């Protein structure tokens, strides 16, 4: 293990008293240096630690959804306006 990944493993190890073995296992498998040893998104969602999670649960409240819609609508309008003037960079 190199100097960059060691702190991550140390942090997971330090959580031994506060999180379950299953949660630690998920973190360790997600932090693998070699991508071929890491879990992919489907494997993460099928991990035993997430087995009892209701994936249909909405994590945003109505106010947060409203703000996201408002920002999306604003960005979309800005893009349309700039495209109408021939400008393609939205950050100018």
FENDAMO-V78218 format. One record per backbone hydrogen bond with DSSP energy under -0.5 kcal/mol. NH is the residue of the N-H (numbers start at 1). CO is the residue of the C=O. If there is no record, write none. Layout:
# FENDAMO-V78218
nh:NH co:CO
nh:NH co:CO
This chain:
# FENDAMO-V78218
nh:6 co:2
nh:7 co:3
nh:9 co:5
nh:10 co:6
nh:11 co:7
nh:12 co:8
nh:13 co:9
nh:14 co:10
nh:15 co:11
nh:15 co:12
nh:16 co:13
nh:17 co:14
nh:18 co:15
nh:19 co:15
nh:24 co:20
nh:25 co:21
nh:26 co:22
nh:27 co:23
nh:28 co:24
nh:29 co:25
nh:30 co:26
nh:31 co:27
nh:32 co:29
nh:35 co:33
nh:37 co:34
nh:38 co:34
nh:38 co:35
nh:39 co:29
nh:44 co:40
nh:45 co:41
nh:46 co:42
nh:47 co:43
nh:47 co:44
nh:50 co:47
nh:51 co:48
nh:53 co:50
nh:55 co:53
nh:57 co:54
nh:59 co:57
nh:65 co:61
nh:66 co:62
nh:67 co:63
nh:68 co:64
nh:69 co:65
nh:70 co:66
nh:71 co:67
nh:72 co:68
nh:73 co:69
nh:74 co:70
nh:75 co:71
nh:76 co:72
nh:77 co:73
nh:78 co:74
nh:79 co:75
nh:80 co:76
nh:81 co:77
nh:82 co:78
nh:83 co:79
nh:84 co:80
nh:85 co:81
nh:86 co:83
nh:87 co:82
nh:90 co:88
nh:92 co:89
